[in-house]
């Protein structure tokens, strides 16, 4: 008896277990919470309803959302919501199965919708419309905000602030709970500030 015959002699067939997809939460968020409970909408998608609507209007005409197939794509609003929920979570909450359960769509469609939305957002035309150098008034508005929310010396450092967490060996004795971060560690948050150097910075005081 050949190896193939021995292999087939030990095989047996079992009926396929059909996966029953649970009802998704996406429809309720877009149809109810977007108008009635914007705080819950933002908690799920990380943006306010108006921002969401503006994004949909800005990308819905992109060619990536159009095809010549008999099967139409799902609405652009659904694809954007899936992508925002996907990117708004991390760890186990961001895996394909979890996002699929939340949305009510398949894992393959979650991956495809995310790809579609990112293709539209990274299109040069959209980038030129959405990302542009700040105007003089916008710069001044940002400086006033920084001055009002931090120290006056940081007024011109409005361009970028980033930070990193430095994990502590143990819980600090004083106000220890204040050092507990989202990653379940006790840590210090160090921030790095990039200052915009203006021509006035070179002028010497008289």
Steps between C-alpha positions, in 0.01 A plus 500: 500500500638837404529791738208673330277193541593471868426868546155473342421184695534695825304808392140563588257778418320721747218743428596865479412717797348816358611814683204701624601865487360704791300818432734796469501817708591722204147571378386623841799733524446656157120509508432589864802611700631732229200728548368415848816424699807658340711428810446125453567539128833667576590234757472233230642681195727762668354789299196723533204440265566821303862399442382157389250647253763739362741211444237294321413793273869557425590144401179345367575599138842335501539238228594235756134488607379438146505176303343350191384186679136401533552496876515853637732589783356563844434870578807720542370601843513135610851458363622814677334395827668159482838663440463753782390232745787278384760774552343621823576176683811301574600153610226238495238769442648580159524150353296422191254270676415758766446775242293259288282412801453869578412597143298195396714456188755231418870514586587524133275802456653667807843468341372620161309798642807611696709477183243701302481780756876528540542511121256792487658685794850467356398616154709808405189709428357433846834565669530837323150597616530374856864570588621850425738750664323703770404857422620793709168512685509124567855528636399780734194308616718196578751716689226657710365153583845369601563808713163463670532126566868477596776745590554826310856401407360225279292741293704452182524124545160424356608280208535160661504335839568129538579282794602160625429300813787402730394204714576526872630205701225534761197706594597846634414553866340842452195513268591163353171458314581812296791317339291202384478511119280340234751216461450401864847621605619768738691741280613855432393674182786693339408749229718631219413837351599621152521877497435704188791742462363834389708790364415695815690240701826628354437864586687628802325691770610859532 
